[in-house]
Amino acid sequence: MPKEEINWSDFAKIDIRIGTIVSAEIFEEARNPAYKLSIDFGDIGIKKSSAQITKLYETNDIVGKQVVAVVNFPPKQIANIMSECLLLGGLGINKEVVLLQPERFVQNGTEVG
């Protein structure tokens, strides 16, 4: 079921960027299986995130991958880290997340529009 309709100014408030995962480790303190990630967004810096992507990805497979994330949410405390961005992905039937990725390399920090 589609969500509530928004207007262009609502969408324009969302800052979606491309970044590269520079580190990934198992997030042992998280309630649900997750990884602690550090993602390089170029000029806006490296941001931390908690991502529940353990069903389809291993930590050593995602380091170096470019991903798409929302970078202008306020930081959110998740267990013992402050998550500073939200990775975007397709949500499967069993809630497995398939990461959204650019089809070719782009500069870290590139805006998505």
mmCIF file of the C-alpha atoms, coordinates in Angstrom:
data_MODEL
# 
_entry.id   MODEL 
# 
loop_
_atom_site.group_PDB 
_atom_site.id 
_atom_site.type_symbol 
_atom_site.label_atom_id 
_atom_site.label_alt_id 
_atom_site.label_comp_id 
_atom_site.label_asym_id 
_atom_site.label_entity_id 
_atom_site.label_seq_id 
_atom_site.pdbx_PDB_ins_code 
_atom_site.Cartn_x 
_atom_site.Cartn_y 
_atom_site.Cartn_z 
_atom_site.occupancy 
_atom_site.B_iso_or_equiv 
_atom_site.pdbx_formal_charge 
_atom_site.auth_seq_id 
_atom_site.auth_comp_id 
_atom_site.auth_asym_id 
_atom_site.auth_atom_id 
_atom_site.pdbx_PDB_model_num 
ATOM 1   C CA . MET A 1 1   ? 0.000  0.000   0.000   1.00 0.00 ? 1   MET A CA 1 
ATOM 2   C CA . PRO A 1 2   ? 1.493  3.374   -0.976  1.00 0.00 ? 2   PRO A CA 1 
ATOM 3   C CA . LYS A 1 3   ? 2.219  5.856   1.798   1.00 0.00 ? 3   LYS A CA 1 
ATOM 4   C CA . GLU A 1 4   ? 0.741  9.323   2.190   1.00 0.00 ? 4   GLU A CA 1 
ATOM 5   C CA . GLU A 1 5   ? 1.412  11.629  -0.755  1.00 0.00 ? 5   GLU A CA 1 
ATOM 6   C CA . ILE A 1 6   ? 4.074  14.278  -0.163  1.00 0.00 ? 6   ILE A CA 1 
ATOM 7   C CA . ASN A 1 7   ? 4.928  17.402  -2.095  1.00 0.00 ? 7   ASN A CA 1 
ATOM 8   C CA . TRP A 1 8   ? 8.216  18.442  -3.665  1.00 0.00 ? 8   TRP A CA 1 
ATOM 9   C CA . SER A 1 9   ? 9.229  20.622  -0.714  1.00 0.00 ? 9   SER A CA 1 
ATOM 10  C CA . ASP A 1 10  ? 8.868  17.596  1.623   1.00 0.00 ? 10  ASP A CA 1 
ATOM 11  C CA . PHE A 1 11  ? 11.191 15.540  -0.580  1.00 0.00 ? 11  PHE A CA 1 
ATOM 12  C CA . ALA A 1 12  ? 13.659 18.426  -0.975  1.00 0.00 ? 12  ALA A CA 1 
ATOM 13  C CA . LYS A 1 13  ? 14.285 18.376  2.794   1.00 0.00 ? 13  LYS A CA 1 
ATOM 14  C CA . ILE A 1 14  ? 15.811 14.888  2.612   1.00 0.00 ? 14  ILE A CA 1 
ATOM 15  C CA . ASP A 1 15  ? 19.586 14.899  2.113   1.00 0.00 ? 15  ASP A CA 1 
ATOM 16  C CA . ILE A 1 16  ? 20.434 11.628  0.353   1.00 0.00 ? 16  ILE A CA 1 
ATOM 17  C CA . ARG A 1 17  ? 24.107 11.020  -0.463  1.00 0.00 ? 17  ARG A CA 1 
ATOM 18  C CA . ILE A 1 18  ? 26.468 8.393   -1.817  1.00 0.00 ? 18  ILE A CA 1 
ATOM 19  C CA . GLY A 1 19  ? 29.212 7.185   0.506   1.00 0.00 ? 19  GLY A CA 1 
ATOM 20  C CA . THR A 1 20  ? 31.739 4.374   0.796   1.00 0.00 ? 20  THR A CA 1 
ATOM 21  C CA . ILE A 1 21  ? 31.743 1.941   3.713   1.00 0.00 ? 21  ILE A CA 1 
ATOM 22  C CA . VAL A 1 22  ? 35.211 2.220   5.274   1.00 0.00 ? 22  VAL A CA 1 
ATOM 23  C CA . SER A 1 23  ? 34.690 -0.125  8.237   1.00 0.00 ? 23  SER A CA 1 
ATOM 24  C CA . ALA A 1 24  ? 32.156 -2.714  9.340   1.00 0.00 ? 24  ALA A CA 1 
ATOM 25  C CA . GLU A 1 25  ? 31.984 -4.823  12.478  1.00 0.00 ? 25  GLU A CA 1 
ATOM 26  C CA . ILE A 1 26  ? 29.419 -6.970  14.242  1.00 0.00 ? 26  ILE A CA 1 
ATOM 27  C CA . PHE A 1 27  ? 27.283 -4.844  16.568  1.00 0.00 ? 27  PHE A CA 1 
ATOM 28  C CA . GLU A 1 28  ? 27.186 -7.201  19.533  1.00 0.00 ? 28  GLU A CA 1 
ATOM 29  C CA . GLU A 1 29  ? 25.296 -4.767  21.789  1.00 0.00 ? 29  GLU A CA 1 
ATOM 30  C CA . ALA A 1 30  ? 22.367 -4.299  19.373  1.00 0.00 ? 30  ALA A CA 1 
ATOM 31  C CA . ARG A 1 31  ? 19.006 -5.898  20.168  1.00 0.00 ? 31  ARG A CA 1 
ATOM 32  C CA . ASN A 1 32  ? 18.625 -7.218  16.610  1.00 0.00 ? 32  ASN A CA 1 
ATOM 33  C CA . PRO A 1 33  ? 21.503 -8.555  14.487  1.00 0.00 ? 33  PRO A CA 1 
ATOM 34  C CA . ALA A 1 34  ? 23.296 -5.560  12.992  1.00 0.00 ? 34  ALA A CA 1 
ATOM 35  C CA . TYR A 1 35  ? 26.631 -4.120  11.946  1.00 0.00 ? 35  TYR A CA 1 
ATOM 36  C CA . LYS A 1 36  ? 28.380 -0.954  13.104  1.00 0.00 ? 36  LYS A CA 1 
ATOM 37  C CA . LEU A 1 37  ? 29.455 0.918   9.988   1.00 0.00 ? 37  LEU A CA 1 
ATOM 38  C CA . SER A 1 38  ? 31.625 3.938   9.251   1.00 0.00 ? 38  SER A CA 1 
ATOM 39  C CA . ILE A 1 39  ? 30.771 5.535   5.924   1.00 0.00 ? 39  ILE A CA 1 
ATOM 40  C CA . ASP A 1 40  ? 32.853 8.162   4.113   1.00 0.00 ? 40  ASP A CA 1 
ATOM 41  C CA . PHE A 1 41  ? 30.683 10.923  2.621   1.00 0.00 ? 41  PHE A CA 1 
ATOM 42  C CA . GLY A 1 42  ? 33.533 13.044  1.270   1.00 0.00 ? 42  GLY A CA 1 
ATOM 43  C CA . ASP A 1 43  ? 33.275 16.711  2.247   1.00 0.00 ? 43  ASP A CA 1 
ATOM 44  C CA . ILE A 1 44  ? 30.622 16.047  4.905   1.00 0.00 ? 44  ILE A CA 1 
ATOM 45  C CA . GLY A 1 45  ? 32.859 13.539  6.659   1.00 0.00 ? 45  GLY A CA 1 
ATOM 46  C CA . ILE A 1 46  ? 32.687 10.007  7.968   1.00 0.00 ? 46  ILE A CA 1 
ATOM 47  C CA . LYS A 1 47  ? 29.404 9.080   9.624   1.00 0.00 ? 47  LYS A CA 1 
ATOM 48  C CA . LYS A 1 48  ? 28.517 6.095   11.802  1.00 0.00 ? 48  LYS A CA 1 
ATOM 49  C CA . SER A 1 49  ? 25.481 3.918   11.279  1.00 0.00 ? 49  SER A CA 1 
ATOM 50  C CA . SER A 1 50  ? 23.875 0.803   12.658  1.00 0.00 ? 50  SER A CA 1 
ATOM 51  C CA . ALA A 1 51  ? 22.530 -1.380  9.864   1.00 0.00 ? 51  ALA A CA 1 
ATOM 52  C CA . GLN A 1 52  ? 20.444 -4.532  10.094  1.00 0.00 ? 52  GLN A CA 1 
ATOM 53  C CA . ILE A 1 53  ? 21.913 -6.039  6.937   1.00 0.00 ? 53  ILE A CA 1 
ATOM 54  C CA . THR A 1 54  ? 23.350 -9.250  8.411   1.00 0.00 ? 54  THR A CA 1 
ATOM 55  C CA . LYS A 1 55  ? 21.038 -11.621 6.481   1.00 0.00 ? 55  LYS A CA 1 
ATOM 56  C CA . LEU A 1 56  ? 22.637 -10.895 3.107   1.00 0.00 ? 56  LEU A CA 1 
ATOM 57  C CA . TYR A 1 57  ? 26.012 -9.299  3.832   1.00 0.00 ? 57  TYR A CA 1 
ATOM 58  C CA . GLU A 1 58  ? 29.230 -10.178 5.683   1.00 0.00 ? 58  GLU A CA 1 
ATOM 59  C CA . THR A 1 59  ? 31.396 -7.423  7.151   1.00 0.00 ? 59  THR A CA 1 
ATOM 60  C CA . ASN A 1 60  ? 34.389 -8.224  4.937   1.00 0.00 ? 60  ASN A CA 1 
ATOM 61  C CA . ASP A 1 61  ? 32.204 -8.126  1.796   1.00 0.00 ? 61  ASP A CA 1 
ATOM 62  C CA . ILE A 1 62  ? 30.780 -4.633  2.304   1.00 0.00 ? 62  ILE A CA 1 
ATOM 63  C CA . VAL A 1 63  ? 33.898 -2.636  3.160   1.00 0.00 ? 63  VAL A CA 1 
ATOM 64  C CA . GLY A 1 64  ? 34.690 -0.585  0.067   1.00 0.00 ? 64  GLY A CA 1 
ATOM 65  C CA . LYS A 1 65  ? 31.130 -0.700  -1.301  1.00 0.00 ? 65  LYS A CA 1 
ATOM 66  C CA . GLN A 1 66  ? 29.359 2.514   -2.158  1.00 0.00 ? 66  GLN A CA 1 
ATOM 67  C CA . VAL A 1 67  ? 25.931 2.921   -0.594  1.00 0.00 ? 67  VAL A CA 1 
ATOM 68  C CA . VAL A 1 68  ? 23.044 5.383   -0.527  1.00 0.00 ? 68  VAL A CA 1 
ATOM 69  C CA . ALA A 1 69  ? 22.042 6.979   2.780   1.00 0.00 ? 69  ALA A CA 1 
ATOM 70  C CA . VAL A 1 70  ? 19.997 9.764   4.334   1.00 0.00 ? 70  VAL A CA 1 
ATOM 71  C CA . VAL A 1 71  ? 22.488 12.009  6.136   1.00 0.00 ? 71  VAL A CA 1 
ATOM 72  C CA . ASN A 1 72  ? 20.322 14.701  7.716   1.00 0.00 ? 72  ASN A CA 1 
ATOM 73  C CA . PHE A 1 73  ? 18.426 12.811  10.404  1.00 0.00 ? 73  PHE A CA 1 
ATOM 74  C CA . PRO A 1 74  ? 19.384 13.850  13.932  1.00 0.00 ? 74  PRO A CA 1 
ATOM 75  C CA . PRO A 1 75  ? 21.816 11.383  15.559  1.00 0.00 ? 75  PRO A CA 1 
ATOM 76  C CA . LYS A 1 76  ? 20.032 8.451   17.209  1.00 0.00 ? 76  LYS A CA 1 
ATOM 77  C CA . GLN A 1 77  ? 21.368 6.451   20.151  1.00 0.00 ? 77  GLN A CA 1 
ATOM 78  C CA . ILE A 1 78  ? 21.383 2.749   19.316  1.00 0.00 ? 78  ILE A CA 1 
ATOM 79  C CA . ALA A 1 79  ? 22.844 0.723   22.175  1.00 0.00 ? 79  ALA A CA 1 
ATOM 80  C CA . ASN A 1 80  ? 26.335 2.195   22.660  1.00 0.00 ? 80  ASN A CA 1 
ATOM 81  C CA . ILE A 1 81  ? 26.718 4.200   19.415  1.00 0.00 ? 81  ILE A CA 1 
ATOM 82  C CA . MET A 1 82  ? 25.161 7.312   17.926  1.00 0.00 ? 82  MET A CA 1 
ATOM 83  C CA . SER A 1 83  ? 23.842 6.441   14.476  1.00 0.00 ? 83  SER A CA 1 
ATOM 84  C CA . GLU A 1 84  ? 24.363 9.467   12.212  1.00 0.00 ? 84  GLU A CA 1 
ATOM 85  C CA . CYS A 1 85  ? 22.843 8.292   8.932   1.00 0.00 ? 85  CYS A CA 1 
ATOM 86  C CA . LEU A 1 86  ? 20.341 5.802   7.554   1.00 0.00 ? 86  LEU A CA 1 
ATOM 87  C CA . LEU A 1 87  ? 21.363 3.367   4.823   1.00 0.00 ? 87  LEU A CA 1 
ATOM 88  C CA . LEU A 1 88  ? 18.735 2.809   2.150   1.00 0.00 ? 88  LEU A CA 1 
ATOM 89  C CA . GLY A 1 89  ? 17.795 -0.561  0.757   1.00 0.00 ? 89  GLY A CA 1 
ATOM 90  C CA . GLY A 1 90  ? 15.025 -2.686  -0.609  1.00 0.00 ? 90  GLY A CA 1 
ATOM 91  C CA . LEU A 1 91  ? 13.118 -4.573  2.083   1.00 0.00 ? 91  LEU A CA 1 
ATOM 92  C CA . GLY A 1 92  ? 12.411 -8.183  1.170   1.00 0.00 ? 92  GLY A CA 1 
ATOM 93  C CA . ILE A 1 93  ? 9.563  -10.458 2.244   1.00 0.00 ? 93  ILE A CA 1 
ATOM 94  C CA . ASN A 1 94  ? 11.563 -11.749 5.228   1.00 0.00 ? 94  ASN A CA 1 
ATOM 95  C CA . LYS A 1 95  ? 12.804 -8.236  6.091   1.00 0.00 ? 95  LYS A CA 1 
ATOM 96  C CA . GLU A 1 96  ? 16.191 -8.871  4.489   1.00 0.00 ? 96  GLU A CA 1 
ATOM 97  C CA . VAL A 1 97  ? 17.707 -5.627  3.232   1.00 0.00 ? 97  VAL A CA 1 
ATOM 98  C CA . VAL A 1 98  ? 19.272 -5.312  -0.227  1.00 0.00 ? 98  VAL A CA 1 
ATOM 99  C CA . LEU A 1 99  ? 21.463 -2.207  -0.189  1.00 0.00 ? 99  LEU A CA 1 
ATOM 100 C CA . LEU A 1 100 ? 20.869 0.489   -2.782  1.00 0.00 ? 100 LEU A CA 1 
ATOM 101 C CA . GLN A 1 101 ? 24.099 1.182   -4.656  1.00 0.00 ? 101 GLN A CA 1 
ATOM 102 C CA . PRO A 1 102 ? 25.080 3.383   -7.594  1.00 0.00 ? 102 PRO A CA 1 
ATOM 103 C CA . GLU A 1 103 ? 25.609 1.411   -10.790 1.00 0.00 ? 103 GLU A CA 1 
ATOM 104 C CA . ARG A 1 104 ? 29.055 2.980   -11.194 1.00 0.00 ? 104 ARG A CA 1 
ATOM 105 C CA . PHE A 1 105 ? 31.539 4.717   -8.927  1.00 0.00 ? 105 PHE A CA 1 
ATOM 106 C CA . VAL A 1 106 ? 30.762 8.328   -8.014  1.00 0.00 ? 106 VAL A CA 1 
ATOM 107 C CA . GLN A 1 107 ? 32.522 10.783  -5.714  1.00 0.00 ? 107 GLN A CA 1 
ATOM 108 C CA . ASN A 1 108 ? 31.732 10.266  -2.017  1.00 0.00 ? 108 ASN A CA 1 
ATOM 109 C CA . GLY A 1 109 ? 29.213 12.858  -0.868  1.00 0.00 ? 109 GLY A CA 1 
ATOM 110 C CA . THR A 1 110 ? 27.431 13.010  -4.233  1.00 0.00 ? 110 THR A CA 1 
ATOM 111 C CA . GLU A 1 111 ? 23.823 14.115  -3.739  1.00 0.00 ? 111 GLU A CA 1 
ATOM 112 C CA . VAL A 1 112 ? 20.964 11.906  -4.891  1.00 0.00 ? 112 VAL A CA 1 
ATOM 113 C CA . GLY A 1 113 ? 18.040 13.718  -6.465  1.00 0.00 ? 113 GLY A CA 1 
# 
